[in-house]
Amino acid sequence: MADRPRRPRLRRTLLAALVTFAVAVPVSGAARPEAVPAPAPTVLGPLRDASPAALEERYAVSRSDIRAAGRAADAHGDRKRADSLRAMAAAGRQFLSFDGRDGGRSVEVVGELSSARRIAVLVPGAGVGLDAYGRLRRGMTALREELGEGTAVLAWLGYRSPATVSPAALTTGRADEAAPGLRALLDEVHAVRPAARISLLCHSYGSVICARSASGTAADALVLYGSPGVGAEDVAALRTGARVWAGRGGDDWIARVPHVRVRVPFVATVGFGTDPVAARFGAEVFDAGDGGHSDYLLPGSRSLTNLARIVAGAEPLAASR
């Protein structure tokens, strides 16, 4: 008897998953950002030195690699990619690494990493890549301005982000592939700035990657926002010593995503399980305001204020009554 109420929900979830697969598979090849050619980047190796001189040298090499990728995109006739890369190569931009191949990978820094006492690492979700990088840049800049001096914000685009409506956005496959790279970055940042407080801020599908990276993480705080679930039933399953937070905006469509995992025969396990803001997940829930799925880092928003407070090690503001 106890299982009966769940069956209609599971059937609806399975149907939604199959419909999404049916819609996404035919269109997934229509726009392939990974098809834009780019030269192999300079091999920089792990981050081992965060002195100003070492970082500036690293930033200069990455800038040169971005410009080379921009020329390749221009020659390929992809004006959108070329324009985006020209903006990324502007004077003053700081990239710890860049690789324009296979859709693009990068780690950008806003602020002074060499002296930062508080460091936030942003992990974006589906639909974010080199062609839509401006949105990620605006968010990290807004967070850095909210945090003020003594902080650095890193935007980690270390994986081929799935399209928002695609089979890959419904499974943990891309997250499983991406997690080792994110964990390596956190280890490197902790090694070069051991006294700094590190916070991992994970949006949407990015929260699935963060969950896969959580065990033994060097982060002090793990923040899941706009999350569809993380592929784990509760905080204990993450096996992390980080303080785990979760938030969702009042107008975020992700709230309507069924929080179950369903095995689609001969395809994959679809869905990500428990809602991170649900009490049974066990995260500390913060007020993320009334915004939508892409509004968490908007200047002046309650979500940005509280994300910055968590990064700073302060308690987030409670919801106003």
C-alpha positions as CSV (number, residue, x, y, z in Angstrom):
1,M,0.0,0.0,0.0
2,A,2.8,2.4,0.9
3,D,4.2,2.3,-2.7
4,R,0.9,3.1,-4.5
5,P,1.1,7.0,-4.2
6,R,4.6,6.9,-5.7
7,R,3.6,4.9,-8.8
8,P,1.8,7.7,-10.8
9,R,4.7,10.0,-10.0
10,L,7.2,7.5,-11.2
11,R,5.2,7.0,-14.4
12,R,5.0,10.7,-15.0
13,T,8.7,11.0,-14.5
14,L,9.5,8.2,-16.9
15,L,7.2,9.6,-19.5
16,A,8.8,13.0,-19.1
17,A,12.2,11.5,-19.5
18,L,11.3,9.6,-22.6
19,V,9.7,12.7,-24.2
20,T,12.8,14.7,-23.4
21,F,15.0,12.0,-25.0
22,A,12.7,11.9,-28.0
23,V,12.9,15.7,-28.4
24,A,16.5,16.2,-27.6
25,V,18.2,13.4,-29.5
26,P,17.2,14.7,-33.0
27,V,18.2,18.3,-32.3
28,S,21.3,17.6,-30.4
29,G,23.4,17.6,-33.5
30,A,22.0,20.8,-34.9
31,A,24.3,23.1,-33.0
32,R,27.6,21.6,-31.9
33,P,29.9,24.1,-30.2
34,E,32.6,21.4,-29.9
35,A,32.9,21.3,-33.7
36,V,34.6,24.7,-33.8
37,P,38.3,24.0,-34.3
38,A,41.0,25.4,-31.9
39,P,44.7,24.7,-31.6
40,A,46.1,22.7,-28.7
41,P,46.9,25.1,-25.8
42,T,50.2,25.6,-24.1
43,V,50.7,23.0,-21.5
44,L,50.8,24.9,-18.2
45,G,50.6,22.0,-15.7
46,P,49.0,22.2,-12.2
47,L,48.8,25.4,-10.3
48,R,51.8,25.3,-7.9
49,D,52.7,29.0,-7.4
50,A,50.2,31.7,-6.6
51,S,52.7,34.6,-6.3
52,P,51.7,37.7,-8.4
53,A,54.6,37.1,-10.8
54,A,53.8,33.5,-11.4
55,L,50.1,34.2,-11.9
56,E,50.7,37.0,-14.3
57,E,52.9,34.7,-16.4
58,R,50.2,32.1,-16.4
59,Y,47.5,34.7,-17.3
60,A,49.6,35.9,-20.2
61,V,50.1,32.4,-21.6
62,S,46.4,31.7,-21.4
63,R,45.6,35.0,-23.1
64,S,47.8,34.0,-26.0
65,D,46.0,30.7,-26.2
66,I,42.6,32.4,-26.2
67,R,43.7,34.7,-29.1
68,A,44.9,31.7,-31.1
69,A,41.6,30.0,-30.6
70,G,39.8,33.2,-31.7
71,R,41.8,33.3,-34.9
72,A,40.9,29.7,-35.6
73,A,37.2,30.4,-34.9
74,D,37.4,33.4,-37.3
75,A,38.9,31.3,-40.0
76,H,36.2,28.7,-39.5
77,G,33.6,31.4,-40.0
78,D,32.1,31.2,-36.5
79,R,31.7,34.9,-35.7
80,K,29.9,34.3,-32.4
81,R,32.7,32.2,-31.0
82,A,35.4,34.6,-32.4
83,D,33.7,37.6,-30.8
84,S,33.3,35.8,-27.4
85,L,37.0,34.8,-27.5
86,R,38.1,38.4,-28.3
87,A,36.3,39.6,-25.2
88,M,37.9,36.8,-23.1
89,A,41.4,37.8,-24.3
90,A,41.0,41.5,-23.3
91,A,43.7,43.1,-21.2
92,G,43.1,42.6,-17.6
93,R,41.3,39.2,-17.9
94,Q,42.9,36.5,-15.8
95,F,42.7,32.9,-16.9
96,L,44.5,30.2,-15.0
97,S,44.0,27.9,-18.0
98,F,42.2,27.7,-21.3
99,D,41.6,25.1,-24.0
100,G,39.4,26.0,-26.9
101,R,39.0,22.4,-28.2
102,D,35.9,20.2,-27.7
103,G,33.6,23.1,-26.8
104,G,36.1,24.8,-24.6
105,R,37.5,24.5,-21.1
106,S,38.7,27.4,-18.9
107,V,39.3,28.7,-15.4
108,E,39.0,32.5,-14.9
109,V,39.9,34.5,-11.9
110,V,38.3,37.8,-10.7
111,G,40.2,39.4,-7.9
112,E,43.7,38.8,-6.5
113,L,44.2,35.1,-6.0
114,S,47.7,35.7,-4.6
115,S,46.4,37.4,-1.5
116,A,42.8,36.2,-1.2
117,R,41.6,35.2,2.2
118,R,38.2,34.0,0.8
119,I,37.9,32.1,-2.5
120,A,34.7,31.1,-4.3
121,V,34.7,28.6,-7.1
122,L,31.7,28.9,-9.4
123,V,30.6,25.7,-11.2
124,P,28.0,26.5,-13.9
125,G,25.2,24.3,-15.1
126,A,23.8,23.2,-18.5
127,G,23.9,25.5,-21.4
128,V,27.0,27.4,-20.4
129,G,30.1,27.4,-22.7
130,L,32.4,29.7,-24.6
131,D,29.6,31.1,-26.8
132,A,27.5,32.1,-23.7
133,Y,30.5,32.9,-21.5
134,G,29.4,36.5,-20.9
135,R,26.6,35.3,-18.6
136,L,29.1,33.5,-16.4
137,R,31.5,36.4,-16.4
138,R,28.7,38.8,-15.3
139,G,27.8,36.5,-12.4
140,M,31.3,36.1,-11.1
141,T,32.0,39.8,-11.4
142,A,28.8,40.5,-9.4
143,L,29.8,38.1,-6.7
144,R,33.3,39.6,-6.4
145,E,31.8,43.1,-6.1
146,E,29.5,41.9,-3.4
147,L,32.4,40.2,-1.5
148,G,34.8,43.1,-1.7
149,E,38.5,43.2,-1.1
150,G,40.5,40.2,0.1
151,T,38.5,37.8,-2.1
152,A,38.8,36.0,-5.4
153,V,36.2,34.3,-7.5
154,L,37.1,31.5,-9.9
155,A,34.7,30.4,-12.7
156,W,35.4,26.8,-13.5
157,L,34.3,25.8,-17.0
158,G,36.0,22.4,-16.9
159,Y,33.6,20.3,-18.8
160,R,31.5,20.2,-21.9
161,S,28.3,21.6,-20.5
162,P,25.2,19.7,-21.8
163,A,22.5,21.6,-23.6
164,T,19.7,22.5,-21.2
165,V,17.3,20.2,-23.1
166,S,19.3,17.1,-23.9
167,P,19.8,13.5,-22.8
168,A,23.1,14.5,-21.1
169,A,21.3,17.0,-18.9
170,L,19.2,14.2,-17.4
171,T,22.0,11.8,-16.3
172,T,25.2,12.0,-14.2
173,G,27.5,11.0,-17.1
174,R,29.0,14.5,-17.8
175,A,29.3,15.1,-14.1
176,D,31.2,11.8,-13.5
177,E,33.7,12.8,-16.3
178,A,34.1,16.3,-14.9
179,A,34.4,15.6,-11.2
180,P,38.1,14.7,-11.1
181,G,39.1,18.0,-12.8
182,L,37.1,20.0,-10.4
183,R,38.6,18.1,-7.4
184,A,42.1,18.7,-8.8
185,L,41.5,22.4,-9.1
186,L,40.3,22.6,-5.5
187,D,43.3,20.7,-4.3
188,E,45.7,23.0,-6.2
189,V,44.0,26.2,-4.9
190,H,44.1,24.8,-1.3
191,A,47.8,23.9,-1.7
192,V,48.8,27.4,-2.9
193,R,46.4,29.3,-0.5
194,P,46.2,26.9,2.5
195,A,44.9,29.6,4.9
196,A,42.1,30.8,2.6
197,R,38.5,29.8,3.1
198,I,37.2,28.0,0.0
199,S,33.6,27.8,-1.0
200,L,32.2,25.7,-3.9
201,L,29.2,27.4,-5.5
202,C,27.2,25.0,-7.7
203,H,24.4,26.0,-10.0
204,S,21.9,23.7,-11.6
205,Y,23.7,20.7,-13.3
206,G,26.9,22.0,-11.8
207,S,25.6,20.8,-8.4
208,V,25.7,17.3,-9.8
209,I,29.4,17.7,-10.5
210,C,30.0,19.2,-7.1
211,A,28.4,16.3,-5.4
212,R,30.6,13.9,-7.4
213,S,33.6,16.0,-6.2
214,A,32.5,16.3,-2.6
215,S,34.2,13.4,-0.9
216,G,37.4,14.7,0.6
217,T,37.0,18.1,-0.9
218,A,39.2,20.9,0.2
219,A,36.2,23.2,0.2
220,D,34.9,24.6,3.5
221,A,31.4,25.2,2.1
222,L,29.5,23.4,-0.6
223,V,26.5,25.4,-1.9
224,L,23.9,23.9,-4.2
225,Y,21.4,26.3,-5.8
226,G,18.9,25.9,-8.6
227,S,19.7,22.2,-8.3
228,P,17.7,19.4,-9.9
229,G,19.1,17.0,-7.3
230,V,22.7,15.7,-7.1
231,G,22.4,12.0,-7.6
232,A,22.7,11.4,-3.8
233,E,19.8,10.7,-1.4
234,D,21.2,13.0,1.4
235,V,24.1,15.0,2.7
236,A,25.6,11.9,4.4
237,A,25.9,10.2,1.0
238,L,28.2,13.0,-0.1
239,R,30.8,12.0,2.4
240,T,32.1,15.5,2.9
241,G,33.4,17.6,5.8
242,A,32.2,20.8,4.1
243,R,29.2,22.6,5.4
244,V,26.5,21.9,2.9
245,W,24.0,24.6,1.9
246,A,21.0,24.6,-0.5
247,G,18.8,27.3,-1.9
248,R,16.2,27.8,-4.6
249,G,14.6,31.0,-5.9
250,G,10.8,31.3,-5.6
251,D,10.4,31.6,-9.4
252,D,12.9,28.9,-10.4
253,W,11.3,26.3,-12.8
254,I,13.7,23.7,-11.4
255,A,11.2,23.3,-8.6
256,R,8.8,21.5,-11.0
257,V,11.4,18.8,-11.9
258,P,10.4,15.5,-10.3
259,H,13.1,14.6,-7.8
260,V,13.4,10.8,-8.5
261,R,15.8,8.5,-10.3
262,V,14.4,6.2,-12.9
263,R,16.2,3.5,-14.8
264,V,15.2,3.8,-18.5
265,P,15.9,0.3,-20.0
266,F,18.8,0.2,-22.4
267,V,19.4,3.9,-22.0
268,A,20.5,5.3,-18.6
269,T,19.4,6.2,-15.1
270,V,17.5,9.5,-15.5
271,G,17.0,12.1,-12.8
272,F,18.9,13.1,-9.7
273,G,17.0,12.0,-6.7
274,T,16.2,14.0,-3.5
275,D,15.5,17.7,-3.7
276,P,18.5,19.4,-2.0
277,V,16.2,21.9,-0.3
278,A,14.0,19.1,1.2
279,A,14.4,18.5,4.9
280,R,15.2,14.9,4.4
281,F,18.3,15.8,2.3
282,G,19.8,17.4,5.3
283,A,21.4,20.5,3.8
284,E,21.2,23.9,5.6
285,V,18.7,25.9,3.5
286,F,19.3,29.5,2.8
287,D,16.9,32.2,1.5
288,A,17.5,32.5,-2.3
289,G,14.8,35.2,-2.8
290,D,12.1,35.2,-5.5
291,G,14.2,35.0,-8.6
292,G,14.3,32.6,-11.5
293,H,16.7,29.9,-12.6
294,S,19.3,32.3,-14.0
295,D,18.9,35.1,-11.4
296,Y,21.0,33.8,-8.5
297,L,23.9,36.2,-9.1
298,L,22.0,39.2,-10.1
299,P,23.2,42.4,-8.4
300,G,20.9,43.5,-5.5
301,S,19.3,40.1,-5.2
302,R,18.7,38.2,-1.9
303,S,20.4,35.2,-3.4
304,L,23.6,37.1,-4.3
305,T,23.7,38.6,-0.8
306,N,23.4,35.2,0.9
307,L,25.8,33.5,-1.4
308,A,28.4,36.2,-0.6
309,R,27.7,35.8,3.1
310,I,28.3,32.0,3.0
311,V,31.5,32.6,1.1
312,A,32.6,35.0,3.7
313,G,31.8,32.5,6.5
314,A,28.8,34.5,7.8
315,E,25.3,33.2,8.4
316,P,22.9,34.0,5.5
317,L,20.1,36.4,6.1
318,A,16.8,34.8,7.0
319,A,13.7,35.1,4.9
320,S,11.7,38.2,5.7
321,R,8.3,37.6,7.0
